[in-house]
Amino acid sequence: MEQRAYGSTGKQFPILSFGAQRIVDAHNCTEEQAIRIVNRAIDAGITYFDTAPSYSNGQSEERLGKAFQARRKDVHLVTKTHDRTRDGSLKLLEESLKRLQTDYVDEWRLHNVMTMEELDRCFAPGGALEALIEAKEQGIVKSLSISGHTNPRVQLEAIDRHPFDSVLVALSAADHFIYSFAHEFLPKANEKGVAIVGMKVFALGKLAPWYEKALRYTFSLPISTAIVGMESMEQLERNLSVAQSFTPMPETERVEFFKEIAHLANPEVLRWKASEWTSGQWYVRA
């Protein structure tokens, strides 16, 4: 697979990375299957694994911890905090480390910061950013990150306020049409040397009929890597096949792809860009 620089960190990763949200019972993936899938991914060259304590109440982290075992040093492990306070975040990190069976994580991420108000809470005295900085100073985490699905201006403000090593943002082809991270966020983040990780590649399955095009669109953006959720060996192998044979999507193909999927640009499909997941109304910027 093509390897790309991870911002200005000096690290490199393959274009395909592993989103571990789906290796859980809720997605009909058993523990035994999860361990096999993760180890096959590592054997195939995937080294970047993303999880969070909120994924099935920690089950995703537990299964990664069991899968890695002696291979922990072969992977770049990312987990998150959804708490907006210092104390709450440090408690989450302590619990995550136990489930992951490790004494450090390679990257710790502020999880899905949607609004400026949430960002202000993270940056306030006693806020979650204090926990991130303390954990890095103590060597418990190696690098710091933030993620966002909704409003690119929030993440733009975040990288202006703090030198985050990476940012995880929604970059499916369907995201092109509204609150576009590709248009608004990528140029500034690349200028600053921030590593960019794409997510929501299949738009919660809505782009599955355009499977290869969906992956190639996101891989073709100026990003470091893209995390893709995988709950079966079949999905992993299919994603690996596209990544291993990847060729950039030319502009003419991209425009035709947009025409095919333009009807998906509504808040019931792009729920992460709605005011609430079930509201059916677009998010309104603060």
Secondary structure, DSSP 4 states (H G I P E B T S, - for coil): --EEE-TTSS-EEESEEEEGGGSSGGGT--HHHHHHHHHHHHHTT--EEE--TTTTTTHHHHHHHHHHGGGGGGSEEEEEE---BHHHHHHHHHHHHHHHT-S-EEEEEE----SHHHHHHHHSTTBHHHHHHHHHHTTSEEEEEEEESS-HHHHHHHHHHS--SEEEEE--GGGGGSS-HHHHTHHHHHHHT-EEEEE-TTTTTTTGGGHHHHHHHHHHSS-SEEEEE--SHHHHHHHHHHHHT--PPPHHHHHHHHHHHGGG-STTTSGGGBSSTTT-SB----
